[in-house]
């Protein structure tokens, strides 16, 4: 079985704003930045990579899965969550099992988490 690895970063950077003190004054001035891996982003990247590997257009897959073109595009870009029913329809249209997609997602998330941990380890 071949595992698909996404070619774009799958983490979102979340900025955490400084808290207020009990007197209402802003505490620390600097912002903490935390990378966060989102399932919908990884799932979308995997679906797009698998669709492109099969040589299918977004329009073809959306038509066969009976999902609107715009909505499928938003799912591939990680902007919308896919329901289990929608995911099943897209997998059928791509000729893939859901377990294949989930396996790719798990692998990609593990790789992203390892990369994030490696990058965030402070060097002394």
Secondary structure, 3 states (H helix, E strand, C coil): CCCCCCCCCCEEEEEECCCECCCCCECCCCCEEEEEECHHHHHHHHHHHHHHHCCCCHHHHHHHHCCCHHHHHHHHCCCCCCCHHHHHHHHHHHCCCHHHHHHHHHHHHHHHHHHHHHHHCCCC
